[in-house]
Amino acid sequence: MPLPATAVTRVFGMSVPVIQAPMAGGATTPELVAAVSAAGGLGAFAAATLAPAAIRAGVARIRALTDRPFCVNLFVLRPRAPDPAAVERALALLAPLHAELGIAPPAVPARFCEDPDAQFEAVVECAPALASFAFDVLDAAAVERLHRRGCKVAGTATNVAEARAWEAAGADFVCAQGMEAGGHRGTFIGDYAASLIGTMALVPQIVDAVRVPVIAAGGIMDGRGIAAALALGAAAAQMGTAFLDCAESGIHPAWKAALRAAGDTATGVTLAFSGRMARGVVNDYMRRMEAQAHLLPAYPVQNALTGELRAAAGRAGDARFMSLWAGQGVAALRSLPAAALVARLAEETAAARG
């Protein structure tokens, strides 16, 4: 039975109101993005940590695999000079962990992140059907540049004030990110802790506060969750963790194994990996660093400082020191190819809607 069209599915010609979440760190391969879009959802390519050349190459690969619309996601960053004392504290705390893995002591990298302006220019050049953003709000001129290229724009909000800010900037959609969501929190107005609002509480509040269509994100793992989000006024569900164990997902096998073993209380929110609140499966690194996490430099500095530790852990297959991003619904993970998962989600949503 076909699902009713929504304000999101009509724009992108989708048959299933599912957006595969953009998950930085290698999960959203072009193959995953293309498979989701080709199956009737909307795939999303995480470009936030990629060089402009890699963004262009990834988009070209997606377009070689499918002619369907897809999304490209960036972080809105305004990097500032880090506190030297915080950097030194971080290096001192990381040094024993580097020693445990048998790698060189941590050092300050040549740069802490890619040039966000150059990344934005690459996305404007690539002109995907949807450009989505997190961590802050674009100015209206930047949104208009994307509109002139034919791109729709979605902004991430973890509270009503952020949703209104994105609407004022001209965004076409607001993605309401509930506290259940895996990976980094999008909070940019107010306190992180105060914006840990559950998806099913956040969505209707944002739906009532803005005129643009709302996308629900956080903890949605099956058709029941999609149907619930639609019932609360969302026009689509954005799902990340649900796609992490797909064959097309690019995450490390040790990460996948940790997800398969995770129970309903397995995840926690931490500053320790990147200097920005993010949800993942709790591991040794999170436990050992949590007491000092508030002393560490903010994103993207801490993220860069832990980069070699995480990379070395990956090379060793050691999940103790990997950032195992996942949402609270991880225990409901299913190991299916992406197209099969989208088809299953469509069937479940139709059944749940009666």
N, C-alpha and C positions, 0 to 999 in steps of 0.2 A: 504494500500500500504506500503510495507516494506521501511524503511528509508535506504539510502545508508550507508555502513559501513565507519567508520573513523579510524584514527590511535589510538583512545582511545577505541572505541567500539569493534574493532577486538581483542585487547589485552585481554579484560575482558569478551568477549562473550556477549556483551550487544546488545539489539535490539533497544534501545532508547538512544540517546546521552545525557543523563541527569545524572549528579552526584548530589545526595542529599548532600547539604553542611553539614560539621560537625559543629554543633553549641553547644559550651560548655554551661553548665548550665542546663542540663537535658532534652533538646529538643529531642536529638537523642537517643531515647530508642532503645534497641535491636529489638523491634517489628517494629519500623519505618524503621530501617536499613534493616532488613530482607525483609520487604514488598516491599521496593523500588527495592532491588536487584532481588527479585523473579519476579517482574513485568517487568524486562528487563532493568532497570537503574542500577546505582551503589549506594548503600547505604553507608553512612559514619558515623562511631561511634566517637563522640567527647570524647577523653580520657584525654584532657589536664588538667583537674582539678581533675582527679580521682587517687586514690591510686593504686599501681600496682596490688593488689589483686582484686580491682574492675574492672580494665582493663581486667584481665584474665577472671573474671566472666562474664563480658559483652560480650566478644568475644565468650566464650563458649555458652552463651545463643543465640547469633546470629547464630552460627553454628548448634544449635539444631533446629532453626527455618527454615533455608535454607541452601542448599548446593551451593548457588551461591556466586561469589566473592563479596567482600566488602572492604571498606577502614577503617583504623583507623587513627585518627589525633592527633597530639601532638603540643604543643608550644615548640619552641627552646628557652630555657631560660638560662641565665647566671646570676643568682641572685647575687646581691652585697649588702653589708651592707647598710641599709637605712640611710638617713640623720635624726638624732634624732629630729632636729628642725622641719622638715617637718612632721614627725610622730606626734609630739605634736600639730602642727597646725591642722592636720587632726582630731585628737581626739577632739580638742576644737570645731571645726566646726560641727562635728557629734553629740556632746553631746546634743544640743537642739532637734535634730531630734529623738534621742533615747528617750528623755523625752516625746516628743509628742506621741510616740508609747507606752509609759509606760514600757520601758525595761531598764535594768541596763545601766549605762554609758559605752561608748565604752572603750575597753582595747586592749592592744597589745597582739595578740594571741601567742601561743607557737611557731608557725612557720607560715611563710607567704605563702608557697605553698608546694606541694608535691615535693619529690626529683626527679628532671628531669632525672637524670641518671638512677634511678630505674624505672621510667616510660618507658624510652627508652628500657631498658633491657626487660621489660614486653612485649613491642610491638615486639621486635626481637624474643622473645620466641613464641609469638602468631602467628607471620608470616602471617599477612593478605595479600590479593592479592595486595593491595595498602596501603602504609603508606604515609600520607601527613603531611606537617609541615608549621607552620607560625611563625612570629615574628623574625626570624633570619634564617641563613643558616647553615645546617649541614656541618661538614668537610667531605672530600672525603672518609676517612676511615669509618665513620659512615654510609654513603650511601652504601659503599661496603659491610658492614656487613649485611645490609638489602637485598642487591642483592644476597648475598650468601644464604640467607634464602628463596629466591624465591620471594621476595617482590619488586614490582615496587615502585618508589619514586616520589612524587610530591611536589614541593615547591611553596609557595605563593609569588607573586611579585606584588608590586604596582607601579613599574616603570621599565624601561628597564635595569638599572644597576642591580637591584635585580634579574631579570630574567637571566641575563648573569652570575651572581654569582651562581645561582642554577644550570645552565647548566655546569659551570666549576666544580662544586662539583660532577657531575655525575647524576643529577636528570633525570628521564625518561620523566617527564612532568613538565610544568610550569603552575600554576594557576594564571591567570591575574585578580587581584582583583580590579575592578573599584570602584570609590568613592561612587557609589550607594549602595554598599553591606552593609547589616546589620551586627551588631556585631563588633568585634575588627578589626582594621586596621592592616595589616601585615607589615607595613613599617619598614625597618631596615637599609636602606641606604638613607641618605638625610633627609630633613625636611618633617614632616607629611603633612603640608599644601601644599607643592610643589607636593606631591604625591597623592593629591586628583584629580586624572585623571579619567574622565568618562570611563566606560567600552568600549563603542564603539570607543573611541579614543585610549584607551590603547591597546586593543587586536591586531589590525593590526600592531602597532609599535613593540610589543613583538614578534608577528609572524615573522616579518621581521628581528628581531635582533637575534633570536635563531634558532637552527636546530631541537630542540625537539618539540613534539606536545604541543599545548597551549589549556588550558581549560579556558573558559570565565566565570567570576563571577561578579555579581553585577547588581541588578535591573531587572534581567530576570525572568519574571513571567508566560509567556505563550509560545506557539509554535512560535509566531511571533518573540519573542526575541531569541529563540533558533535558528531559521532560520537565523536571522540577524547575530548572532555570528558565525554560520557556514559559512555564506557568507563572513565574514571578515577574515576567515582562521582558526578559532578555530576548534578543533576536538571534543569538547563537551561543554555543558553548565553546570556550577555548580549553583544549586538553593537552597537557604536556606529558605528565607521568605515564598516562595510558599508552603513549607511543614509545616509551623508552626501551621496551623489550621487543620491539618489532625488528625483523631481520634487517631492515634498512637503517635502523638507528646506528649512529656512529660511536656510541659510548663504549668504554673499555669493558671487556668480558668480566673483569672483577667487579665493576660497577653493576653490571647486569646481575651478577650472582648475588650481590648484596641486596638488590631490589627484590629478587625472587625470595630471599630468605626473610625479608622484613615483615614485621607484624604491624598491628594497628597503632602501636605506640612507638614505632621505631624512629620517627623523625623529630627533629628539633630545629630551632631557629638560632643562628649564630652570626656574630660579626667576625669570627676568628679567621676564616679563610680569606676574605676579601676586603674587610673593612666596611661592608654593607650587609645589613641583615639578609640572611638567605636560609631557606629551609632545605635540609637534607637528612639522610640516614645518619644517626649519631654514631660516630666512630672514635677511635683513640685520640685523634688530633683534636676533635671538638671537646672531648672531655678534659684533655690536658691543657688546652689553651683558654678555656672558657673564662676562668677566673681573671685572666689578664686581658681579655678581648677588648674591654673598654679603653685600654691603654694603647691600642694599636692604631696605626694611621688609617684614615678613611680610604674608601675606594676612589681611584684605582690603584693607590699606592700599595696597600697591603696585598691586593690581588696579584700585583707584579712581584712583590717580595716572596710570596708563597709559590710562585710559578714553577721554579725549578724543583722544589720539594714535591709538588703534585705530579710534575712530569716524571721525576725519578721513581715515585711510587707507582706510576702507571707502567713504566718500563719493567719494574720488578713484579708487577701484578699484586702490589701490596695495598689493599683497601684501607689500611689503618690511616694513611695520610692522604687519601684522595677525597676530593669534594664530591660526595655521593648525592647530588641534588635529587630530591624527590618530594612529592606532595604527601599529604596525610592519607590519601587514598591508596598508597602504594601496595597495600596488602591485597588489593583487588586487581593487581596487574595481570595482564594476559599476554601470552607469547604467541602472537599472530603476525603474519605479514600485514603491512599497513593497509592495503586494499581490503583484505579480509576483515580487519578490525573496523574500518569505516562501514563496511556492509553490515557487520554485526551491530554496530552502534545504531545504524538506521533502523534495523529490525526491532531492536530493543526500545528505541524511542517511540516508534509507532505503536508497539504493544503497550508501553507505559501510558501513552496518551489515549488509549482505548479506541 
